[in-house]
Each structure stands twice: as C-alpha cells, then as structure tokens.
C-alpha cells in the first residue's frame, strides 16, 4: 500500500479550484478553505464536498444540513489564506469580503467566481473525512472572474491575472 506521504505528494500534483465552504444555522456559522469539491451530476445538480471529520466545520455542516460553496476568483488569495488559518476564530474570518445570505442560510461571497447554495442530502464517512453530497438550490457566476487553484502546495491563477490582465494568464504566482 502507498504511504501517506507518497499519497499526499501525488495529490499535490492534482490541481484543484479553491473554495470557501460556509454554513450557518443551529450548528453555528462556520467557513473554511477547501479544494476537495467535485461535480457529481446535473440531474439534479449535485456536488460532493469532503471535510475532515475533526474539523469544527464538519460538525456545523452536519447540524445545519446546508452549505455554500464559494469558488474563489483569481484575486481572492487573501480570503483563501484567512479561512485556512485555524487560529482565526470562525466569526472573525467573515470580516474579509462582502457576504450575503443564501436561501439555505449559508453565507455567500458576493464577488466569488461562482457561489452555490446547497442542501446536504447525504453524508458518508470514509477514513478521516466525511463526504457530503449536496443538491445545489441556487448558483451565481461572475463574469470573467478567473479562478484561484491550488497545485503543488501553492496558489495559482487560471484566467486573467488580476494584477496584469490577460498577458499573465496561466503564469501563477510570481
């Protein structure tokens, strides 16, 4: 069997969109940076979101039964970093950015590349994570926002570089 270190090194080569997953309700308001999100089907529109079972966000999502997927635009690296810092209390993370509330009650980032307002329809436990299957009840998409991805343990841009426009598309961090 492959070692944990070998597996992590291999997965670091799998580029993924960076999202802030949010939730609010009886289990509390919470948000965290996540890259383990995938489309499942468009009939009905469904995504899966993988969250570590030891995360306070995991518990909040289970209690709330809802979540928002905020796919970050190219210029939102600072928000990604803020929501990934465990030492920042959950409510203080939302001080950065402009937030609205979706029909589910989940916080949605106003200038995200895309925002999905979801209801959890199933959760499966596997290893250290919960896999949440979520029906998408509403979606918004920004016009030409570009996208922030995580690859080789660092952030990169896809689309227009927010600092220099299209000339830097695909160049990543400098």
C-alpha positions in Angstrom: 0.0 0.0 0.0 1.2 3.5 -0.7 2.3 5.6 2.3 0.5 8.7 3.5 3.5 10.9 2.4 3.6 9.3 -1.1 -0.2 9.8 -1.5 0.0 13.4 -0.4 2.8 14.1 -2.8 0.9 12.6 -5.6 -2.3 14.5 -4.7 -0.3 17.8 -4.6 0.1 17.3 -8.4 -3.7 17.4 -8.8 -4.7 21.0 -9.4 -8.0 22.0 -7.8 -10.2 25.0 -7.6 -10.0 26.8 -4.2 -13.4 27.4 -2.5 -14.6 28.7 0.8 -17.2 26.3 2.2 -19.6 28.0 4.5 -22.6 27.1 6.7 -24.9 28.7 9.2 -27.8 27.6 11.3 -28.4 25.8 14.6 -24.8 24.3 14.5 -23.3 27.8 14.1 -21.7 29.9 11.4 -18.5 28.5 10.0 -16.3 28.8 6.9 -13.2 27.0 5.8 -10.9 26.8 2.7 -11.5 23.6 0.8 -10.2 22.1 -2.5 -11.9 18.7 -2.3 -15.1 19.6 -4.2 -16.4 17.9 -7.3 -19.5 17.9 -9.5 -21.5 14.7 -9.3 -24.4 15.1 -11.6 -26.5 17.9 -13.2 -29.8 15.9 -12.8 -30.4 17.0 -10.1 -27.5 19.5 -9.8 -25.3 17.9 -7.1 -21.8 18.4 -5.8 -19.7 16.5 -3.3 -17.6 18.2 -0.6 -15.0 16.4 1.5 -14.4 17.7 5.0 -12.1 16.3 7.7 -14.2 14.8 10.5 -12.1 16.6 13.2 -13.0 20.0 11.7 -15.5 22.2 13.6 -16.9 22.9 10.1 -17.8 19.2 9.7 -19.9 19.3 12.9 -21.5 22.5 11.9 -22.4 21.3 8.4 -23.9 18.1 9.9 -26.0 20.1 12.4 -27.1 22.8 9.9 -27.7 20.5 6.9 -26.7 23.2 4.5 -23.6 24.7 3.0 -22.4 27.3 0.5 -19.6 26.6 -2.0 -17.8 29.9 -2.8 -15.4 29.2 -5.7 -12.7 31.9 -5.4 -11.8 34.3 -8.1 -8.2 34.8 -9.1 -7.7 37.9 -6.8 -9.1 36.2 -3.6 -5.9 34.5 -2.4 -6.1 36.6 0.9 -9.6 35.2 1.6 -8.3 31.7 1.0 -5.5 32.2 3.4 -7.7 33.8 6.1 -10.2 30.9 6.0 -7.5 28.3 6.3 -6.0 29.7 9.5 -7.2 27.7 12.4 -6.1 30.3 14.9 -8.6 32.8 13.5 -12.0 32.3 15.2 -14.7 31.3 12.8 -16.8 34.5 13.1 -13.7 36.7 12.5 -13.0 35.0 9.2 -16.0 36.7 7.7 -14.6 40.2 8.3 -12.8 39.9 4.9 -15.1 40.1 1.8 -18.7 41.1 1.3 -21.1 38.4 2.3 -24.8 37.8 1.6 -27.1 35.0 2.9 -28.4 32.4 0.5 -31.9 30.9 0.8 -30.4 28.0 2.8 -28.9 30.5 5.3 -25.3 29.8 4.2 -23.0 32.8 3.7 -22.2 33.5 0.1 -19.3 35.6 -1.1 -20.5 38.5 -3.3 -17.6 38.5 -5.7 -16.8 34.8 -5.9 -16.1 33.3 -9.3 -19.2 31.1 -8.6 -21.4 30.6 -5.5 -23.5 27.5 -4.9 -26.2 27.5 -2.3 -26.7 23.8 -1.2 -28.7 21.4 1.0 -26.9 18.3 2.2 -28.8 15.2 1.0 -26.3 12.5 2.2 -23.1 12.2 4.2 -20.8 9.2 4.0 -17.9 8.6 6.4 -14.6 7.3 4.9 -11.3 7.3 6.6 -10.6 10.7 8.2 -13.3 12.6 6.1 -17.0 13.0 5.6 -18.2 13.1 2.0 -21.2 15.4 1.8 -23.5 15.0 -1.2 -25.2 18.3 -1.7 -28.1 19.4 -4.0 -27.5 22.8 -5.5 -30.5 25.0 -5.0 -29.1 28.2 -6.4 -26.0 29.3 -8.3 -24.4 32.6 -9.3 -21.5 33.0 -11.7 -19.2 36.1 -12.0 -18.4 37.3 -15.5 -14.7 36.6 -16.4 -13.5 36.4 -12.8 -10.7 34.0 -13.4 -10.2 31.2 -10.8 -7.8 30.5 -8.0 -6.4 27.0 -8.0 -4.2 25.1 -5.6 -1.4 23.0 -7.1 2.0 21.8 -5.8 1.1 23.2 -2.4 0.7 26.8 -3.6 -1.9 29.1 -5.2 -2.0 29.8 -8.9 -4.3 31.8 -11.2 -6.4 30.4 -14.1 -7.7 33.1 -16.4 -6.7 36.7 -16.3 -4.1 37.6 -13.7 -5.8 40.2 -11.5 -2.6 42.3 -11.4 -1.7 42.5 -15.1 -4.7 41.3 -17.1 -4.7 38.6 -19.8 -0.9 38.9 -20.5 -0.2 36.9 -17.4 -2.9 34.2 -17.8 -1.8 30.9 -16.6 1.5 32.2 -15.1 0.7 31.5 -11.5 2.3 33.3 -8.6 5.5 35.3 -9.2 
